């Protein structure tokens, strides 16, 4: 009997060493399994429906699990505050595209440019509801009459599990753009109004069972993370950065972009995770930055990785968009993967961020 018990103990030990080890390898931080892989695209202007369906096919083939789509004047909605662009999709066309994406295994996460970047949401159609040239005024209840009517239509139309609420770049892409972004005499939206808007929109979505995602740049400051390039950390004004982040609801998913860095560590992601936030790391079109940020994000078991294409679709940079999808899809799963070179026609991978 003792020999049988001894044999069983050996078998259990072997299973614990090799069986469980195999399971760990399947979910190892370098594998990308269990991490959302999100393709980011903007529906601004006229995007041919067949081209957008083709991007879905390519995203599925590259291993993406979701598409985040910026909703602006490229789609017609009954309660959209913008003026639709010529050739904009009807709501029925948008629904057909979303259904096509879901049929190909991709969640659809709408992004709505709330508070900041009102050139894409309110545009210039509600001057009485604007705080400055680029941000609407959270102090006015009439602002939310417009915002919530549109959110309700998006929810009823799409039934998304989450909505990305924007809130990035309150004064432009860099500090040096303030004079171009805001008119003479204007001030940027104060931190308390920024916070109030986030909380109000978050509460509204939570009550409807919808998760909230947002960009994190205004919640991160160069003073807190001196080793990171300042161009991605916009929380420099009074009350922004960590003081603002400390007051943000912890169930909001933070989307943090690093487009050019080739660093081994991205402490801003670790800081937000340590505070209880789920974090999505966003990249763009520089291969080495994709590799380094993906490697770090996967080692941190990040909630997701996002490949941004911004307005390359509208600029007809189709080769670049396809390369971003293919390269990011591979690197988000394996940061050491061999990827095709960037198309020669694209030029240097510089630009915003």
C-alpha positions in Angstrom: 0.0 0.0 0.0 2.8 2.4 0.9 4.4 1.7 -2.5 1.1 2.7 -4.3 0.9 5.9 -2.2 4.5 6.7 -3.0 3.8 6.2 -6.8 0.8 8.5 -6.6 2.9 11.2 -4.9 5.5 11.0 -7.7 2.8 11.2 -10.4 1.3 14.3 -8.7 4.7 15.9 -8.4 5.4 15.3 -12.1 2.0 16.8 -13.1 2.6 19.8 -10.9 6.0 20.4 -12.5 5.2 19.7 -16.2 1.5 19.8 -16.5 1.0 23.1 -14.8 4.1 24.4 -16.4 2.6 23.8 -19.8 -0.5 25.8 -18.8 1.7 28.6 -17.6 3.5 28.7 -21.0 0.2 29.0 -22.8 -0.7 32.2 -20.8 2.8 33.5 -20.4 3.1 37.3 -20.6 5.1 37.2 -23.8 2.5 35.2 -25.7 -0.2 37.9 -25.9 -2.9 35.4 -25.0 -5.7 36.9 -22.9 -4.8 40.4 -23.9 -7.2 42.4 -26.1 -5.8 43.3 -29.5 -7.6 46.4 -30.8 -7.4 48.0 -34.2 -8.2 51.7 -34.1 -9.8 53.5 -37.1 -11.5 56.8 -37.6 -14.7 57.2 -39.6 -14.2 60.8 -40.7 -15.0 62.0 -44.2 -15.9 59.5 -46.8 -14.5 56.0 -46.3 -15.7 53.4 -48.9 -17.7 50.7 -47.2 -15.9 47.9 -49.1 -12.5 49.3 -48.0 -13.7 49.3 -44.4 -14.8 45.7 -44.7 -11.4 44.8 -46.2 -9.8 46.3 -43.1 -12.0 44.0 -41.0 -10.7 41.0 -43.0 -7.1 42.0 -42.5 -7.6 42.7 -38.8 -9.1 39.2 -38.3 -6.3 37.6 -40.2 -3.7 39.5 -38.1 -5.2 38.2 -34.9 -7.1 41.3 -33.6 -10.0 40.8 -31.2 -11.7 44.2 -31.4 -12.0 47.4 -33.4 -12.2 50.9 -31.8 -13.9 53.2 -34.2 -13.9 57.0 -33.9 -17.4 58.2 -34.7 -17.4 61.6 -36.3 -18.7 63.2 -39.6 -18.2 60.0 -41.6 -21.4 58.5 -40.2 -24.9 59.9 -40.1 -26.8 59.6 -36.8 -30.1 61.2 -36.0 -28.7 62.8 -32.8 -25.1 63.5 -34.0 -24.2 67.1 -33.3 -21.9 67.2 -36.4 -22.7 67.9 -40.0 -22.2 64.7 -42.0 -19.5 64.8 -44.6 -20.3 64.3 -48.2 -20.5 60.6 -48.8 -20.9 59.8 -45.1 -22.3 56.4 -44.3 -25.9 56.1 -43.3 -26.6 54.6 -40.0 -27.8 51.4 -41.7 -24.4 51.2 -43.6 -22.6 51.6 -40.3 -24.6 48.9 -38.7 -23.9 46.5 -41.6 -20.2 47.2 -41.2 -20.4 46.6 -37.4 -22.3 43.4 -37.9 -19.6 42.3 -40.4 -16.9 43.0 -37.9 -18.7 41.1 -35.2 -19.3 38.2 -37.6 -15.5 38.1 -38.0 -15.0 37.8 -34.2 -14.2 41.5 -33.5 -15.9 43.5 -30.8 -16.8 47.0 -31.9 -15.9 49.8 -29.4 -17.2 53.2 -30.4 -15.0 56.2 -29.6 -16.8 59.5 -29.1 -14.8 62.7 -28.8 -16.2 64.2 -25.6 -15.1 67.4 -23.8 -11.9 67.9 -25.9 -11.4 67.8 -29.7 -14.7 69.4 -30.4 -13.7 70.0 -34.0 -14.8 66.3 -34.3 -18.0 66.3 -32.2 -19.8 69.6 -31.6 -17.8 71.1 -34.5 -18.9 74.8 -34.7 -22.6 74.1 -34.4 -23.0 74.9 -30.6 -21.0 78.0 -29.9 -23.1 78.8 -26.9 -22.1 75.4 -25.3 -18.3 75.9 -25.8 -15.9 76.6 -22.9 -13.1 77.5 -25.5 -12.4 76.7 -29.1 -11.7 73.0 -28.5 -13.7 72.0 -25.4 -17.4 72.1 -24.6 -18.7 73.6 -21.4 -19.4 71.0 -18.7 -21.1 73.7 -16.5 -24.1 73.8 -18.8 -26.8 71.2 -18.5 -27.7 71.9 -22.2 -24.3 70.4 -23.1 -25.4 67.0 -21.7 -28.8 67.2 -23.5 -26.7 66.9 -26.7 -24.1 64.5 -25.4 -26.5 62.0 -23.8 -28.9 62.0 -26.7 -26.1 60.9 -29.0 -24.8 58.4 -26.5 -28.3 56.9 -26.2 -28.5 56.5 -29.9 -25.1 54.8 -30.1 -26.1 52.4 -27.3 -29.5 51.6 -28.8 -27.9 51.2 -32.3 -24.7 49.2 -31.4 -25.2 47.7 -27.9 -21.5 48.0 -27.2 -19.9 46.6 -24.1 -17.8 49.8 -23.8 -17.6 53.3 -25.1 -14.4 55.3 -25.4 -15.0 58.9 -24.3 -11.9 60.6 -25.7 -10.8 63.4 -23.3 -7.3 63.7 -24.8 -5.1 66.7 -25.7 -7.0 69.5 -23.9 -4.4 72.0 -25.3 -3.2 70.2 -28.4 -0.6 67.5 -29.3 2.2 69.3 -27.4 2.6 72.2 -25.0 4.0 74.2 -27.9 0.7 74.0 -29.7 -1.3 76.0 -27.1 -1.2 79.2 -29.1 -2.4 77.4 -32.2 -5.0 75.3 -30.4 -6.7 78.1 -28.3 -7.6 81.5 -29.4 -6.0 84.6 -27.9 -7.4 85.1 -24.4 -8.8 81.6 -24.0 -7.7 79.2 -21.2 -7.7 75.5 -21.3 -10.4 73.6 -19.5 -9.7 73.5 -15.8 -9.0 70.2 -14.1 -12.1 70.3 -11.9 -14.3 70.7 -14.9 -12.5 67.9 -16.7 -13.0 65.7 -13.7 -16.7 66.7 -13.4 -17.3 65.7 -17.1 -15.5 62.4 -16.7 -17.6 61.5 -13.7 -20.9 62.6 -15.1 -20.4 60.7 -18.4 -19.0 57.6 -16.6 -22.0 57.6 -14.2 -24.4 57.8 -17.1 -22.8 54.9 -19.0 -22.4 52.8 -15.8 -26.1 53.1 -15.2 -26.7 51.7 -18.6 -24.3 48.8 -18.1 -21.7 50.2 -20.4 -18.0 50.3 -19.5 -16.0 53.6 -19.9 -12.6 53.8 -21.7 -10.6 57.1 -22.1 -7.2 58.4 -23.2 -4.8 58.8 -20.3 -2.5 61.6 -21.4 -4.1 64.4 -19.3 -3.6 62.2 -16.2 0.1 61.8 -16.7 2.8 64.4 -16.1 6.5 64.7 -17.0 7.2 65.6 -13.3 5.9 62.2 -12.2 7.6 60.2 -15.0 10.9 62.1 -15.7 12.3 59.2 -17.8 9.5 59.4 -20.4 9.3 61.8 -23.3 7.1 64.8 -22.4 5.2 64.8 -25.7 2.9 62.0 -24.5 2.4 63.3 -20.9 -0.1 66.2 -21.1 -1.1 66.5 -17.4 1.1 69.6 -16.8 -1.4 72.2 -15.9 -2.6 72.9 -12.3 -4.7 70.0 -11.0 -3.9 67.6 -13.8 -1.6 64.6 -13.8 -1.7 62.5 -10.7 -3.9 64.8 -8.6 -6.6 64.4 -11.3 -5.9 60.7 -11.7 -6.4 60.1 -8.0 -10.0 61.2 -8.4 -10.9 59.2 -11.5 -13.2 56.1 -11.0 -11.0 53.0 -11.0 -13.2 51.0 -13.3 -12.5 53.3 -16.2 -10.1 51.7 -18.7 -7.1 53.9 -19.4 -5.7 54.0 -22.9 -2.1 55.2 -22.9 -0.1 55.8 -26.1 3.6 55.7 -26.7 4.3 56.2 -30.4 8.0 56.7 -30.6 9.8 55.4 -27.6 12.1 52.3 -27.6 12.4 51.9 -23.8 12.6 48.9 -21.6 10.3 50.3 -19.0 7.1 52.4 -19.2 6.5 53.3 -15.5 3.3 55.2 -16.3 1.5 51.9 -17.1 2.8 50.3 -14.0 1.7 53.3 -11.9 -1.9 53.2 -13.2 -2.1 49.4 -12.8 -0.9 49.8 -9.2 -3.7 52.2 -8.6 -6.3 49.7 -9.8 -6.8 50.8 -13.4 -6.9 48.4 -16.3 -4.6 49.8 -19.0 -4.5 49.5 -22.8 -1.2 50.4 -24.5 -1.5 52.1 -27.8 1.1 52.2 -30.6 1.2 53.8 -34.1 3.6 53.3 -36.9 7.2 53.0 -35.6 8.2 49.3 -35.5 10.7 49.5 -32.7 8.2 51.4 -30.5 5.6 48.7 -31.2 8.1 46.1 -30.1 9.2 47.8 -26.9 5.8 48.9 -25.7 4.2 45.5 -26.6 6.9 43.7 -24.7 6.5 45.8 -21.6 2.7 45.7 -21.8 2.6 41.9 -22.1 5.0 41.5 -19.2 2.6 43.6 -17.2 -0.5 41.6 -18.3 -2.0 44.8 -19.7 -5.7 44.7 -20.4 -5.0 45.3 -24.1 -2.9 46.6 -26.9 -4.2 49.0 -29.6 -2.9 49.7 -33.1 -3.8 53.3 -34.0 -4.2 54.3 -37.7 -5.7 57.7 -37.0 -6.5 59.5 -40.3 -4.3 57.5 -42.6 -7.4 55.9 -44.1 -8.8 59.3 -45.0 -5.3 60.3 -46.4 -5.5 57.2 -48.7 -2.3 55.8 -47.0 -3.7 52.3 -47.6 -0.3 50.5 -47.7 0.6 52.1 -44.4 -2.7 51.1 -42.8 -2.3 47.5 -44.0 1.3 47.4 -42.7 0.2 48.7 -39.3 -2.4 46.0 -39.0 0.0 43.2 -40.1 3.0 44.4 -38.0 1.0 45.2 -34.9 -1.0 42.0 -35.1 2.2 40.0 -35.0 4.0 42.1 -32.4 1.1 42.3 -30.0 1.3 38.5 -29.8 5.1 38.1 -30.0 7.2 41.2 -29.6 10.1 39.3 -31.2 8.2 38.4 -34.3 9.6 39.1 -37.8 7.4 41.6 -39.6 7.5 42.9 -43.1 9.3 46.2 -43.6 7.3 49.4 -43.7 6.3 50.3 -47.3 8.9 52.4 -49.0 6.3 54.8 -50.2 5.4 55.8 -46.6 8.6 57.7 -45.7 9.9 58.2 -42.2 7.7 57.0 -39.4 7.3 60.4 -37.7 4.4 62.7 -37.0 2.1 63.3 -34.1 3.2 61.9 -30.8 
